[in-house]
Amino acid sequence: MKLPIKIITIILFVTIGGRVFSQNYIEIGQYMYHQAFFNPSAIGSYNDIRIAGLVRQQWVGVDGAPRVYSVNASIPFEKMGLGFTLTQSEIGVHKETRVFASYSYRLKLQKNHYLSFGISGGGVLQNVDYSSVITRESNDDLFSADVTSTFTPDFQLGIYYFMPRFYFSIFIPSMLTSEVRLVGGEEDVTTNFDAQQVHLYFQGGYEYPLSDDFHLNISMLIRYVSSLPVEYDLNAMLGWKGRLGVGFSYRSRKEFFALFNVGLTEHLKLCYAYQNSSIVHDHFSSHEVMLIYAFKRNNKRRIRIQSPRF
């Protein structure tokens, strides 16, 4: 398949100088709906078994543009919780599959105030098909080989404080940095901990009751990594009886999201986000759909307290 100049530019963000780096950042616009996709400590705030699925299509109309597919299952017990996350992301000729198992434990600080600790362990499977790139020169060594079935380990950590109308969390979605080099057509894989490359996330949210039927949820997500500019997301959502919500998000890269969610049934929620972003002088649309299903549980040993959800 012939790849246009625009998508070659995209590939260069991921594959530079014959190297492939495991991604350690989050590009999900609807992170506030189901935080366990990337934050294991968030499991401690759930009261019911939850299964969530996400599909994201970025930059519609661009060949090889980023796509994300993810599913998460979270099961709370008396004080601990277990989870599983499977995510596949694609960008150009690069495919990445992330598999994590999560554990959380929550402590009661005082009445209706809790602190949850979480850790995830798993790894990343990478596949890069360089040979599908059409080059100007034949027999280009860089684009004549495939990187297939390269597995590297990784971990996630998080702390989550919550009460009925407020939550705040600090987490690291990727503890290790993995690099795959092509040396003479052979793979050279290295995995290490590099404090300079660790992405530290700060997240918080608050629910303002406006009336018996309406409430306003606001949240933020701040991304920090050494030597790079701080990035942030700001969100606001107006909700009606917990069944319907409309709102917007602003990302510091001058990107905007329109948010919408609806409770299809007592247990099933549908969430949608539309994003408009610009690359050079062109504008592109992105779409994100999430489904969340909650199995209600009568666990008498687990004290029920729900932090704000959109």
Helices and strands as residue ranges (DSSP letters): H 5-14, E 15-16, E 19-21, G 35-37, G 40-45, E 49-57, E 67-76, E 80-91, E 94-110, E 113-129, G 130-132, G 141-143, E 146-163, E 166-172, E 177-183, E 186-192, E 200-209, E 214-224, E 231-240, E 244-251, E 255-263, E 268-279, E 282-295
